[in-house]
Amino acid sequence: MKNILHISLLTVVLMLSSCTKTIDLEYDATPSKLVVSGYVSNEEIYVTLTRTSNMESQLESLFVNGATVTISGDDGYEETLEQDNDGRYISPTGAKGTPGTTYTLNITKGDTTCTANCKMPEPASLDSVKIEWNELISDFYLRTAKFFVGDTSANGFYQTIIHTNGEVFKWDLMSNEIDQGKNKYKLIGIMTKATWEDAEEDKKKGNNLDDYNVIYLDDEVVFELRALDENVYKFYSSLDENTNQAINPKSNIEGDGCLGFFSAYYSSSLKCIYTNDDVILLTNKKGIIML
């Protein structure tokens, strides 16, 4: 972006005297791009479309409506998705993905066309999750969740996600290459005990909770394991690495003016109502056990 400022000595004097002066900024507008978030899983199929914005269109809606979105599979499946909300397109038949199938996404909006391919991995199961307080140093406790993978996906790339009340709370990545061992697991730090206690106290008092990022008592918590295609794993990995940098993550979306990703994944999950027990064990084999 190009900024040209003309500030005279008089302007500086006026500024120091608490007066104001309008300064015009000249900049090169960046063309808007289509941002794709496409999902095919063993539970649902949907795509969300938004667009990037520049300074001149900050007040405009970023949802992209009226696009033509189709998904097909090498198993013969093919469907045009229907829009059910701003920027969201779903399968009109409630179709679900099949492991081992390679899916193709095609999107057309005006002069913009986007395409992507992704193969859904073979199923992987979330065997169990262990949530506990860990004392790292004296009187400093960290709440952690340990994801144990049972039946592993052949390609060995996963995303672990914690959802609270229907919203993503935290996520991380794991792979067979990095997380070694017969019983593969991923450890995610959730919150410190001191912060959680402060948040619960403020919640009881009806105070503002915007500064807290914790799981509250009686929240519905879902622990999800997603078996990912390798390219999608790389997208999330680069997204995590570039969080504080002005660099777009590696994308499997092709087409001029397109960003985002298309993921065909297999999902397995466990859920509970959150308590403050020292240890909470969730398992797919015996239901929910509180220790």
C-alpha positions in Angstrom: 0.0 0.0 0.0 1.3 3.5 -0.9 0.8 6.3 1.6 1.5 9.9 0.7 1.4 12.5 3.6 2.1 16.2 3.1 2.7 17.8 6.5 4.0 21.3 6.7 5.7 23.1 9.6 2.5 25.0 10.1 0.6 21.8 10.4 3.0 20.5 13.1 2.5 23.8 15.0 -1.2 23.5 14.8 -1.1 19.9 16.0 0.9 20.9 19.0 -1.6 23.6 19.7 -4.4 20.9 19.9 -5.9 22.0 16.5 -6.9 19.5 13.9 -6.2 19.3 10.1 -7.6 16.8 7.6 -4.9 14.7 6.0 -5.7 12.9 2.8 -4.2 9.4 2.3 -3.6 8.0 -1.2 -3.4 4.2 -1.5 -3.5 1.4 -4.0 -6.7 -0.7 -3.4 -6.1 -4.4 -3.4 -8.6 -6.5 -5.5 -11.1 -8.5 -3.4 -10.5 -12.2 -3.3 -12.9 -15.1 -2.7 -12.2 -17.0 0.5 -13.3 -20.6 0.5 -13.8 -22.9 3.5 -15.1 -26.3 2.1 -15.8 -29.4 4.2 -16.8 -33.0 3.3 -16.9 -35.3 6.3 -18.6 -38.5 7.4 -21.2 -36.2 9.2 -22.0 -33.4 6.7 -21.0 -31.5 3.5 -20.9 -27.7 3.4 -19.0 -24.7 2.0 -18.7 -21.1 3.3 -17.8 -18.3 1.0 -16.5 -14.8 2.1 -14.3 -12.3 0.5 -11.4 -10.1 1.5 -12.0 -6.4 1.9 -10.1 -3.2 1.4 -10.4 0.2 3.1 -13.2 1.4 0.8 -15.5 -1.5 1.5 -15.1 -2.2 5.2 -18.8 -1.6 5.9 -20.0 -4.0 3.2 -21.0 -7.6 3.9 -18.1 -10.1 3.5 -20.5 -13.0 2.8 -20.6 -14.2 -0.8 -24.1 -15.1 -2.0 -25.4 -16.4 -5.3 -22.4 -18.6 -6.2 -22.6 -21.9 -8.0 -21.0 -24.6 -5.8 -20.7 -28.2 -6.9 -19.0 -31.2 -5.2 -18.4 -34.5 -6.9 -16.6 -37.7 -5.9 -14.8 -40.4 -7.8 -17.4 -42.9 -6.4 -20.1 -41.3 -8.7 -21.5 -38.8 -6.2 -22.2 -35.3 -7.7 -24.3 -32.5 -6.3 -24.9 -28.8 -6.5 -25.1 -27.3 -3.1 -27.9 -25.0 -2.0 -27.4 -21.7 -0.1 -29.1 -21.9 3.3 -27.6 -18.8 4.9 -25.4 -15.8 4.1 -22.3 -17.3 2.5 -23.1 -20.9 3.5 -23.9 -23.7 1.0 -25.1 -27.2 2.1 -26.0 -30.5 0.5 -29.7 -30.4 -0.3 -30.0 -34.2 0.3 -28.0 -34.3 3.6 -25.2 -36.2 1.8 -22.1 -37.4 3.8 -18.6 -38.2 2.7 -17.2 -41.7 2.3 -13.7 -42.6 3.4 -11.3 -43.3 0.6 -13.2 -41.2 -1.9 -11.5 -38.3 -3.7 -13.8 -35.2 -3.9 -13.7 -32.3 -6.3 -15.0 -28.8 -5.4 -16.0 -26.3 -8.1 -17.1 -22.8 -7.4 -18.2 -20.1 -9.9 -19.1 -16.5 -8.9 -19.1 -14.0 -11.7 -15.8 -14.1 -13.5 -14.1 -16.0 -10.6 -13.7 -19.8 -10.7 -12.2 -22.0 -8.0 -11.4 -25.7 -8.0 -9.9 -28.1 -5.4 -9.4 -31.8 -4.9 -9.1 -33.7 -1.6 -9.2 -37.4 -0.6 -11.0 -38.4 2.6 -8.7 -40.5 4.7 -9.7 -43.9 6.1 -11.4 -43.7 9.5 -9.5 -43.0 12.7 -11.1 -43.2 16.1 -10.7 -41.1 19.2 -10.3 -43.8 21.7 -10.4 -41.6 24.9 -9.7 -38.2 26.3 -8.2 -37.5 29.8 -8.7 -34.1 31.3 -6.8 -33.3 34.5 -5.1 -30.6 36.5 -1.3 -30.8 36.4 0.9 -29.0 38.9 3.7 -27.5 36.8 5.4 -25.6 39.6 4.3 -25.0 43.2 0.7 -23.9 43.3 0.6 -23.4 39.5 -1.9 -25.7 37.9 -2.6 -26.2 34.2 -5.7 -27.9 32.9 -4.8 -30.3 30.1 -6.6 -32.6 27.7 -4.9 -35.7 26.4 -6.3 -37.1 23.1 -5.6 -40.8 22.6 -6.0 -42.2 19.1 -7.3 -45.7 18.8 -7.6 -47.0 15.2 -5.2 -44.8 13.3 -5.7 -43.4 9.8 -3.4 -44.8 7.1 -1.8 -41.4 6.3 -1.5 -40.4 9.9 -2.4 -36.7 9.8 -4.9 -35.3 12.4 -6.5 -32.2 13.8 -7.5 -32.2 17.5 -10.3 -29.7 18.4 -12.0 -28.7 21.6 -15.5 -27.2 21.1 -17.4 -25.4 23.9 -21.1 -24.8 23.5 -20.9 -25.3 19.7 -17.9 -23.0 19.2 -14.2 -23.9 18.6 -12.3 -23.3 21.8 -8.8 -24.6 20.8 -7.2 -26.8 18.2 -3.9 -28.4 17.4 -2.3 -30.8 15.0 -0.7 -34.2 15.4 0.8 -36.8 13.1 2.2 -40.3 13.2 5.6 -38.9 12.2 5.8 -36.4 15.1 3.7 -38.0 17.9 5.4 -41.4 18.2 4.5 -44.3 20.4 2.2 -47.3 20.4 -0.6 -45.4 22.0 -0.4 -42.1 20.2 -1.8 -39.1 21.9 -1.8 -35.3 21.7 -1.7 -33.0 24.8 -3.5 -29.7 24.7 -3.2 -27.0 27.4 -6.6 -25.6 28.2 -6.3 -23.0 31.0 -4.6 -22.2 34.3 -6.4 -22.9 37.6 -5.9 -19.3 38.8 -7.4 -17.8 35.7 -10.3 -20.3 35.7 -11.1 -19.5 39.4 -11.1 -15.7 38.6 -13.4 -16.3 35.6 -15.9 -18.4 37.6 -15.9 -15.7 40.3 -16.6 -12.9 37.8 -19.3 -15.1 36.2 -21.1 -15.4 39.6 -20.9 -11.7 40.1 -22.3 -11.0 36.6 -19.1 -9.2 35.5 -17.8 -8.9 32.0 -16.1 -12.1 30.8 -14.6 -10.9 27.5 -11.0 -11.1 28.8 -11.3 -14.8 29.7 -10.7 -17.8 27.5 -11.7 -20.7 29.8 -14.2 -23.5 30.0 -16.9 -22.8 32.6 -18.8 -25.2 34.8 -21.7 -26.9 33.0 -20.4 -26.0 29.6 -21.0 -28.6 26.9 -17.5 -29.7 25.7 -16.9 -31.8 22.6 -13.4 -33.3 22.0 -13.0 -34.0 18.3 -10.4 -35.9 16.3 -10.3 -35.3 12.5 -8.3 -37.5 10.2 -6.9 -35.1 7.5 -5.6 -35.2 4.0 -1.9 -34.4 4.0 -2.3 -31.1 2.0 -5.0 -29.9 4.4 -2.7 -30.8 7.3 0.0 -28.6 5.7 -2.5 -25.8 5.3 -3.4 -25.8 9.0 0.3 -26.1 9.9 1.3 -23.1 7.8 -1.8 -21.2 9.1 -0.5 -21.8 12.7 3.0 -20.8 11.8 1.9 -17.6 10.0 -0.5 -16.4 12.6 1.5 -13.3 13.4 2.8 -12.8 9.8 1.3 -11.2 6.7 1.7 -14.4 4.8 -1.1 -16.5 3.3 -1.1 -20.2 4.3 -0.5 -22.9 1.7 -3.8 -23.6 0.0 -5.2 -26.5 -2.1 -7.6 -24.1 -3.8 -6.8 -23.3 -7.4 -8.0 -20.3 -9.4 -7.1 -16.6 -9.7 -8.5 -14.5 -7.0 -9.2 -17.5 -4.6 -7.9 -18.3 -1.1 -8.8 -20.8 1.5 -9.0 -24.6 1.7 -11.1 -27.7 0.9 -11.0 -30.5 3.4 -12.4 -34.0 3.2 -11.9 -35.5 6.7 -13.1 -38.3 9.0 -14.5 -37.1 12.4 -14.6 -39.0 15.7 -15.6 -37.3 18.9 -16.4 -37.5 22.7 -18.4 -35.0 24.7 -19.3 -34.2 28.3 -20.7 -31.5 30.6 -17.7 -29.8 32.2 -17.0 -30.3 35.9 -14.1 -29.4 38.1 -13.2 -33.0 39.0 -9.4 -33.5 39.3 -9.6 -36.1 36.6 -12.2 -36.6 33.9 -11.9 -39.7 31.6 -14.0 -40.0 28.5 -13.9 -43.2 26.4 -15.6 -44.5 23.3 -15.6 -48.0 24.8 -17.4 -47.6 28.1 -19.2 -44.2 27.8 -18.3 -41.4 30.2 -16.4 -42.1 33.4 -15.8 -39.5 36.1 -12.8 -40.3 38.4 
